[in-house]
Amino acid sequence: MHKNENQNIEFKEQWRDDILKTVCAFANTGGGVIYIGLDDKGRSVVLKDTKKLLEDIPNKIRDILGIVCDVKIIKKSGNPAIKIVTKKYTAPISYKGIFYIRSGSTTSELRGMELTRFLLSRSGASWDSVIEPRSGIKDINVKTVRHFQKLAETRFPFIAKEKDIKTVLQKLNLTKDSKLKRAAILLFGINSKSYFTSAFIQIGRFISESEVISTDVIEGNLFDQVEKTIEILRLKYLENRFFYEGIYRKEDLVYPEEALREAVINAVIHRDYIGPHTQLRVYDNKLWLWNIGKLSEEITINDLNKPHSSYPRNELLADVFFKAGFIESWGRGTLKIINKCKEKLLPTPIFSESGGGFNVEFRKGEISSKTSKKEPTISTSKTTLKLPENYPETTRKIIELIEDKPYITRQEIADNVKITLDGVKYHLNKLYKNKIIKRVGPAKGGHWKVKS
């Protein structure tokens, strides 16, 4: 006999009709077992009217909840107890018009957004396939549709050649009875945020978990959000990594652009648009992307590190991105992210769940697997400095600028490394406190000097 209550086990000393809430919760969650005649430690107690309960309980479950459970008498320490076995039901089950689910060892009533998500998931339809009655063809950005048609030309020429916008949307299954589905607004809408207030991405540059020195909000349809997010990361938030191919000096982003793009696409496809906006945090040593909505029940975090089936929360969004060539195949996005990071000799990204959502964390690491464990150095036009391991590329670039142009202004530094003036101030103060640079002369008219 089980000794502790948990997600699928509940003990009750005597029968009360409100135990039907727990039966309802088991039916809506993953099934479970209720023992009547046991205390909360699983110890036997004397149960009253056992035979009558054996007849009444199945009838109440059937008449009030509309389901059938396996109800039988068992023996525990010589005393009779009743065991109620409830299976999981695919249709939503309510008790007196209220829906309950099981969370750990607690039975909880569903309300608000959680209730909406639950009922939608049990209806067999995805959120993005629901008709948006307030919208019309006037809300569609024709330019974005035409751009999509060009992207889809190779894979789906029958869509690429279509001139009528309504027909394009119909062929993409984005309309029903000539009315737009939510996916149509998100993918091709002129102003998606006017319909879905959380349909945007926010980027922040963090110098600690609580201090942000720069922030941007990316709005527009989902195709625009993906492109604008990558562009602003490249221009403002991420430093370039320099390397040589033969005698030629080249550069790329410190995190692989293809991996970042895949992560952002996954975020906008798989997120829950009932919840808060997508968030992207850039730190000195990591990049953290979060979207509301946990993984499907059919998949685990460990599955993401190997070939796996895809269970998109928003199937229409996933399908259109696939037709546009933004994703190669369903279920391989995380593998692409991992492989692209490995190609750049970066640590494997960390996938996790928190706050009701899904995280991807990119981390900086050794550029070469053969890199020495000695302190890294930075070469400038005049000297070579040893810097601690935790010094970010942005700081190193500022040192190069100061070394090449001692009278450089903070604004010029900000323009060169694509960060805010507050960000420049932060890095300069850090270098000054660590005695790597010093100020020569007055605040106005003086200059910076890198210490030897």
N, C-alpha and C positions, 0 to 999 in steps of 0.2 A: 504494500500500500504506500502511496506517495505521502511523504511527511510534510511537504511544504506546498502552499498554494503558489501558482505561477500563471503564465499566460494561458495555459490550457487546463488548469486544475482549480476547482473551487470547493471549499468545505462549508457545509451549513448544518447546524445542530438540529434545527426543525424546519419544516416547510412553511414558507410564507409566499403569497402570490407574487410579491415583487422580485422573487428569485427568477421570474420569467424575464426580467431585464438582462440577467446574466446569460440565460439561454439565448436570448435575442443577440447579445454581444458575441457569443461563441459562433452563432450561425453567420454573423456578418464578418467575422474575422478569420479564424482558421480552424474552427471547430473546438470542442473541448468536453470535459467531463465534470459534472457536479455530483458530489457525494452528500446526500442528506442523511444525517445521523452521526456526523463527525464534527468535533470542535476544530478551531482554527489551527491546531497542531496536528490534526489528522487522527486524534484519539476518539475511540468509540464512546457514544453517549446513548442513553435510552431514547429511542424514537417512538413517538406516539402515533397510533392509528396507522400502522405500516400498511396493512392490507387495503385500507380505504385510499391511502395516498397512491398506492400502486395503480389504482383505477382512476383516481381523480387527476393526477399529474399529466399523463398522456393526453387526456381529454382537454385540459386547460391549454396545454402547449398547442394542440391542434386547433382548438376553437379561437384562441386569442392571437397566436402567432402565425397560424396557418402552415405549420411545418410538422414533421413527424420525427420524434426522437426515440432512441432505444432506452426503455425504462425497465429496470429489473431490480430484484432484491438480492443483496449479497450479505455475507456474514463477516463481522469484524469483532474480534474478541468475544464471540458468542452472541453479540447483539446484532439484530437485523439492521441493515442500512439500505438506502435506495441509491442506485447508480443511474445517472441520466447522461447518456452519450449523445452529443449534438454534432452533426457534421457541418461542414462549411457549405453555405448556399450561395450560388452565383447571383440570384435575385436579392435585392435589398429586403431585409426583414425588419418590421417595426413592432414595438410594443405600445399599444394605445396611441399610435400615430407618431411615436418618437423612436429614433434610430439610435442604437447603442453599438459600441465596438469594445473590444478587449485591448487594453494597453498594459502590458506586464500583468500584475495580479489585480488590476483595477478595471471595473466596468465604467465606461464613460459615455455620456450623451453627446451625440454629434450636433454641432450647431454651426451656423454661419458658413464660412468658406469651406470648412472641413466637411460639412454636410453636402455642400454643392459638389465637392470633389468626389465624395463617396457615391452619391447618386449617379453622377456622370459616368464614373468608372464602371458601375454595375449596369448601366444602360447599354453597354456595348459600343458606345460612340466615344470618340476622343473629343477633347474640348475644342480643338480647332475646326472640327467638322460641323459645329452648331451654327445655324443661321444667325446672322447679325441683322435683326429687323430694321435697325435705324439707318443702315447703310444703303448705298446705291452705286451705280456705275460711275457717278460723278466723283466718288471718293477714290477712284483708282487712278494711279499715276501711269499714264499711257507710256511715258518715256521709259519707266522701269519695266513695264511689260515687254516693250520692244527690245530692251537690253537683254532680258531673260531669253527671248526668242533667239537672239544671236548666240547666246551661250548654249542653248539647247539644240542648235542647228545640226550638230553631228549625231547626237544620240536620238533625237526625236524630230526629224525633218518635217513631219506632218504638223507639228506645232509651230515650227519656225516659219513656215510659209503662210500661215493663217493671217489674214489682214484684219478681221473683225475681232475686236477686243473681247466682246462677250463670248464669242466662240472659243477663243483661247482659254478663257477662264473656265468655260464649260468642259473643255477637253482635259483640263487639269483637275477636274472634279472639285472646283472651288465655288460652284454655284449649285443651287437646288431650287427648282421651280422659278428660275430667273432671279433668285435672290442670292446675295453674297454670303458665303460662309466666313467665319472669323479668320480663317487662314488667308483668305483673299485680301482682307484688310491689312493683316500683319505683313504679308509678302509684298503687296503692291499698293498699299494705301498711301494717299497723299499725306495724311496726318494720322498714323496709327495710334498715337498716344491720346488723341481726342476720344477714341473709343475704349482703349485699354490703357489706363493711366500708368501702369507699371511697366509698359513695353518700352524700356530704354535701358541703356548700359551706363553705369557711372564708373569712371576711372579716377583713382586717387594715388598721389605720390606720398608715401608714408616714410617718415624717418624713425618712427617707433610705432608700437601698436595703437597709440592714442594720438599721435601728432601727424597731421597731414599738411603738406606745404603747397599742394597743387591739386586741383580737381577739375574734371570735365564731364559733361553729360552728353551722351551720344543718343540722338533721337532719329526718327525716320523709319522707313520700312526696314525689314530685316536684312535685305541685301545691302542697303545703305549702312546699317549699323555694323555689319561685319567689316565692310571696306573702311569705314571711317574709324572704327576702333583700331584696326591694324595700322592705318596711316598715322593716327595721332600717337600711338605707341612708338612708332618709328621716329617721328619727328620731335616728340616732346619728352617721352617718358623713359625710353630705353637707350642706353649708350651702345655704340658700335664696338665690335671686337675686331681688332686688326690682326691680319695674318699675311703670310707671303706664299705665293705660288711662283717658285723660281725666283726671279729678281723683281717680280711685281708685287707691290703692296696692295692688298685688298681688304675689304671690310664687310662684315655682316652683323646682324643684331646679336646680342649676347645670348638670346634665346632664339631658336630656329623659327623663322617667320612662318614656315609651313605648319609647324606644331602649334604655334599660337593661333593661327587662322583656324585650324581644325578644332581647337579647344573652344574658341569663340562661336564657331558654327554649332558645335555640340550644345553649347549653353543656350543658344537661341532656339534650337530645335527641341530640346528635351526639357526646357524649363516649364514651370507651372505658372501660367499667365494670370492666375487668380491671386497669386502672392506677390511679394515685393520684387523690385527691379534686380537685374543682374549687376553684380559688383566685381570690380577688378582692382586689386591693390598691388602697387609696385613698391617694393622695398629695396634696400641696398643689395640684399643677397638673395632675394626670392621674388616671385610673382605669383599672386594668389587670385584665382578666378572662382567665383561662387555664383550658382544659380539656385533658386528655390525649386524644390522637387527632388525627392530621393529616388534611388534606383527602383526599377520594377521588382516585384517580389520574386520574379523568375531568375534574377541575376544578382551576383554578389560582387563586392569590391575585388576579390581575388580573380573573378572571371575576366575583369578588364585587362589583365596582364597576359591574356592568351586569346586565341580565336573564340568568339562567342556569338550567340544569336543576338539580334537587335530587337529591343522592345521600346520603340519610340513612343513617348508620351503624346506627341502631336504628329500623327502619321502623315497628314497632308503636307505639313511643313517639311518633314523629312523627304517626302517623295519629290517635291518641287526642287529642293536643294540638290537632290540626286539627279534629276533631269537637267539641271543647270550645270552639272559637272563639278559642283562644289564639294560633294562627297563621292568617293569612288564606289563604295558598297556599304551597306548597313552592317554595323557590328564590328567595324575595323578601325573606327576613329581613334580609339585609345591606343591601339597598336601602332598606328601611324605617329601619334604624339611621342610614344616611347622610342620608336625607332629613329625618328628625326633627332631626338635629344642624344641618343647613343652615337649617331653619326657625328655630332658636334662634341662628343666626349663629355657630355654633361650628365649629372646624376639622373637616374630614372625619376620622372615626375611622380608625385604622391597623389593618389586618388583617395578621397575619403568623403564621409557624410557628416554634416553638422548643421545645427539650426534649422532642421527640416529641409536642408538642401544638399547639393553636391559640390565638392571642391576639387579643383586641379591646382596643384602647387608645383611650379617650376623652380628649380634651385640652381644657383651658380656652383661651379666646381672646377676641378682641374681641366684646363684646356687640352692637355695631353696626358695620356696614361703613363708616359715616361717622365713627366715633369718631376723635377727634384723636390724633395720635401723641405728644402731650405727656404728661407724667406724670399718671396717674389721680389723682383726688382723692376724699376721703371727707368727706361733710358730716355733722356731728353737730349736736346742739342748740345748741352753743356756739361751734364753730370749724370751720374747713375745713383739712385737712391734705393735704400732698402725700406720696404713698407710692411706693416703687419698684414697677416692673412686676410683680415676682415675689411681691408680698404677696397671700396667699390671702384669700378671703372670710371665713374663720373669724377671721383676725387682725383684719380690719376690723370685724367684729361685736364682738369683744372691746373694741376702742377705743370703739365706740359705748356699750357697757355701762359702761365706766369713766367716760366723759364724762358720762353721765346719772346714774350712781350711784358716786361716788368711793370710798365705803366698802364697795363690793361685795366679797364673799368669793370665794375661788377655787371653792368648792363651788357658789356661786350662778352663777358664770360657766360652770362645767361643765354645770350644769343647763340654762342658757339656750342654749348653743351645741351641746349634745349631744355632748360629748367627755369623755374621762377627766380626772382631776385631773393626771395626768402630762402630758397634752396641754395643759392650761391652763398648767402650769408652763413647758413648752417655749415656748409663744407669748409669755407674759409676759417670759421671759428674753430672747427675741429682740427684743421691743419695747424692753426696758430697755437692752440692749447697743447698739441703734441710736439710743438717746436720743430715742425717741418718747414714752415715758412715764417718770415718775420716782416714787419712793416718798417720801411726806412723813410724817415721824414714825416711831415704832417699828414693828417687824413686827406687833405686836399693838396695835391701837388707832389705827394710822396709816391713811393712805389713798393711793390712786393719783391721779396728776395727769397729764393729757395735756399735753405741752409745746406751746406756741404756735409 
